[in-house]
Structure formats: structure tokens, C-alpha cells
Amino acid sequence: MQDAYDYDSLIERARSKMPVCDSDGERFRMPETDIIHQGRITIIRNFSEMAGVMHREKEHLMRFLLKEIGTSGEIADTRAIFQGNVSDRQINEKICSYLNTYVICEVCGRPDTELIKENRATFMKCHACGAITPVKAKK
């Protein structure tokens, strides 16, 4: 008498009932920058979403971008508005620079960090590995 519940048939049955996973395994994914140009101004429409994914304050990210790009601007609702026609490539490079400086842990490479201010120094504390490193603005 053959067993109706042999191992191989049970495995195939279980695999056929599993949902298809379309994820690439990466849990930290920055959204695509949604940039529009209107005359002499440049607008990042999903600015709040980007700051939220990084777990950083919108104001901190905006100050960094304004300083790096060398223009003036403001935050309006969920958008960031820059004076001047700033290229998409330049904005994406500066956001990548912000990620490497203020978000990604230097020790383990994970984004699970928070910024801590002590006196005039800023430190990055990683919740994944426990490292506390000073933030060094890269020039």
C-alpha cells in the first residue's frame, strides 16, 4: 500500500498554494524622486515621503539640499520648492550624498539610524549594530 501523503507530493502541494513573492529582498527602498520644472522653479513633489522613508525631519533634509545646491527654497505641504532650474541629476546626487552622510550607518551599512545632537556635535546612532559615530560632512 502506497502512502498518499509522501513527502514530495506534500511539498509540491504546499508550494502551489504559496503566494508569489515579487520582492527583491531589499527592505530599504528610496522612492523615485518626482521632480517637475515650472518655469524658473523646481519642485520635488514627493519630498515628505522621501524624508519619511529616511526617518529624518523634512527641515533637516531641506537645509542640506539648499546648502548643497546653492539656492533658496521652501517646504510647502508635501513638496519642496527650489528657486531656479535645478537638474534632476543634481538633485538625485545630493539626496544620495545625504543618505551616505546622515542615514546609512558607516559600520554595518544599514539605514536604521537616528541623529543625536550633543552640544554642538552631531552623532549617528545605529539601532541595528549599536554603533555611535560622529557625523562627518563630506566635502
Steps between C-alpha positions, in 0.01 A plus 500: 500500500645834393488795738270775361694760695857452381745781558545615139128531429445695821783741412361557149152556641630755752703685234200523268295670774766755594463857368750621243755737654601783269738668747873506441569468876606860550311653792632856466391647170508869421207613289575638155545878522195669344643824361318754285624827352264797474670795341779612729410276795565132568260295712551163669142378536568200728739677737314406821484137396875494440577656839261252663672200341835628630351569847632854494336837552398678181665820620838329548493346153388832347780697671754251366365516144479880498859529622634242257312628197567863589153642453202611705178313550225392733288207611134523399281216632657181365713673237837674491527808279840623378566831328670447166505219252689222681577186300353166603847346504630764741208451742537120493876526564443727800233267645742208459767704677255574784423128533868409523576776752193511726306174461713194416710360789874507428557179698230260378356684199139493620253790499370438854656814647404814685679831540599611849618854580734542796612857554617604153587152373266272307522123539331220314375213715432172323218287636618194305859469625508751788781711358513870583708693248552873449342641186767628267376730228675380186644769279 
